[in-house]
């Protein structure tokens, strides 16, 4: 994970918290599958992803673990996250 990607993810988590949604960041740089495993263990229903492609698109993906459905949300439309969860 590049420093720029980490900073983008950190900033996004802060903005998500500001709209009243809990958010965690993986500080240990584990794989996506390990993060999903962790979320399932903690009974966290949604996982967000942000990578190079998402940063270019000014968006991030949210996956509902129960159904596997993924939704892309633009950074400028964070309020959509509250409707989704």
N, C-alpha and C positions, 0 to 999 in steps of 0.2 A: 504494500500500500504506500503510495507516494505521500509525502507530507502535505501536498496540496489537496489530495483526495481526503485525507484525514481531517484537515481543517474544514473542508466543505461539509463533511459528515457531521463534525462537531457543531458547526454553525447551524446546520439543518436540525439537529437534535434540540438545540437551544430554542429555535423558532417553534418547533413542535411543542415543546414544553410551555412556551408562552401562550399557545392557544388552548392550553389545559389538557394536553395529552401526554401521558408518561412516555418517556423514551430513554433507552439505554444505548450505549455504543460499545462495541467490542474493542477493548484496548489491547487485547492479546493477539490480534491479527489471526484469529482462527478461521478455518474454512467456512464457507456458507453452510455446508451440511452440519458442521459442529455448532454453528450458531442456531440453526433450526432445531437441532437436538436439545440445546440449552433452553430455547423458548418453549419447546414441548414439555420439558421437565418442569419448568416454572409455570406452566399453564398460561403462557403468553399467547394470545390468539393471533396476533399479527406481527409480521417481521418486515422491516423496510430495508431496501437495498439501494445503494448508490455507487455507481462505478463510472468509468471513463465515459461510456455512452450516455448515461443519464446526466452527467455533468454537462456534456455538450448540448443536451436537449433541455437543460434547465429543469430537470424533473427527477423524480425518484420512483421506485416501484414499491408497492406494498403487497405482500402476499398473505392471504388468509390461510392459516395453516390447516384448518378443518376441511376446507374445500379445495385448496390449492389454487384458487383464483388469484390472479395478479392484476393489479390496477396501477396505471401510471398517473402520478399526480405532479403537476407543474409546481415549481417552487412558489410561484406567484399566486397559487390557488390552494394554499395549505388548509383553508377552511373545509375543503372537500374531504380531507382526512377525517374530520369529526363526523361527517355524514356517513362515511364508509364504516367506521368502527362503532 
